[in-house]
């Protein structure tokens, strides 16, 4: 009988839906890449990302776009959703949240390439966009634009 590669997942179908109190408590799970010999890009878009300003305690909102080229593992999408939701009450500057998400994904997946665009909505009249990327894109992989316009009432 074939091994069930999904039997150890704790988030998919097993989580009550409650978000952890902070990202360090969140479980980010990976499964084997179903196409390990093929370079292709996976994109996740989170247009309603929320965290909290560590100084004022006010909510911060961002539109995140995560692109990666998997190696041996891909992220299980529900665990990513719960992980991103765990930032809801987490105090962190835009830069720490954006780059921290990238580094956690890199630690979990060891992708061939990853980039994240954190398009943060204005606070005090200034939007802050944060971008992080690991190295060069492997040859032959189509990497579309992230599709988020420069701020003009972003939506």
SVG drawing of the C-alpha trace seen along z (x, -y; Angstrom):
<svg xmlns="http://www.w3.org/2000/svg" viewBox="-13 -62 34 64">
<polyline fill="none" stroke="black" stroke-width="0.4" points="0.0,0.0 1.3,-3.5 2.4,-5.8 -0.1,-8.5 2.1,-11.7 -0.7,-13.7 -1.2,-11.7 1.1,-13.9 -0.6,-17.2 -2.2,-18.8 -3.8,-21.9 -5.6,-20.5 -8.9,-19.2 -7.7,-19.1 -7.5,-22.7 -10.4,-24.3 -9.9,-27.4 -8.5,-29.5 -5.4,-31.4 -2.4,-31.0 -1.6,-34.0 1.6,-34.8 3.6,-33.6 6.1,-31.7 3.3,-29.4 1.9,-28.8 2.6,-25.5 3.7,-25.9 3.5,-22.6 5.0,-21.2 4.2,-18.3 6.3,-16.7 6.4,-18.6 4.2,-16.7 6.4,-17.8 10.0,-17.7 11.8,-17.5 10.0,-20.5 10.8,-24.2 7.5,-26.1 6.3,-29.0 3.7,-29.0 2.0,-32.2 0.0,-33.1 -1.8,-36.4 -3.0,-37.7 -4.8,-41.0 -6.0,-41.4 -2.9,-40.8 -3.0,-42.4 -0.5,-43.0 -0.1,-45.5 2.3,-48.5 4.7,-47.6 4.8,-51.2 1.2,-52.5 -0.7,-49.2 -2.7,-50.3 -3.6,-47.8 -1.5,-47.7 -2.8,-46.3 -0.9,-44.9 -1.4,-43.1 1.2,-40.3 2.3,-38.5 4.5,-35.4 6.1,-33.7 8.4,-30.7 9.9,-28.0 9.7,-24.8 12.5,-22.2 11.5,-19.1 8.6,-20.6 5.6,-22.9 3.7,-24.7 0.4,-23.3 -1.9,-26.2 -4.2,-26.0 -1.2,-26.0 0.0,-29.1 -3.3,-30.8 -3.3,-30.1 0.3,-31.2 -0.5,-34.5 -3.6,-35.0 -1.4,-34.6 0.1,-38.0 -3.3,-39.6 -2.4,-40.6 1.4,-40.4 3.4,-43.6 5.9,-44.0 7.2,-46.6 6.3,-46.2 9.9,-45.2 10.1,-42.6 6.8,-41.0 7.5,-40.8 11.1,-39.6 10.2,-37.3 7.5,-35.6 10.0,-35.0 12.6,-33.5 10.1,-31.2 9.0,-29.9 12.7,-29.4 13.4,-27.5 10.3,-25.3 10.6,-24.7 14.2,-25.3 12.8,-26.5 14.9,-27.1 13.8,-30.7 11.4,-32.9 10.3,-36.5 7.7,-38.4 6.2,-41.8 4.6,-43.4 2.5,-46.3 1.5,-48.1 -1.3,-50.6 -0.5,-54.1 -0.1,-55.1 0.5,-58.8 0.0,-59.3 3.0,-57.2 2.6,-53.7 5.6,-51.4 6.4,-48.6 8.9,-45.9 10.4,-43.5 12.7,-40.4 14.1,-37.9 16.5,-35.0 19.0,-35.1 18.3,-34.9 15.4,-33.2 16.3,-29.8 16.4,-30.0 13.2,-29.1 10.7,-29.8 7.9,-32.3 7.7,-34.9 4.8,-37.3 4.7,-40.7 3.1,-40.7 0.3,-42.9 0.0,-45.3 0.0,-48.9 2.0,-51.6 -0.1,-53.3 -3.0,-55.4 -5.8,-54.3 -4.5,-50.8 -7.3,-48.2"/>
</svg>
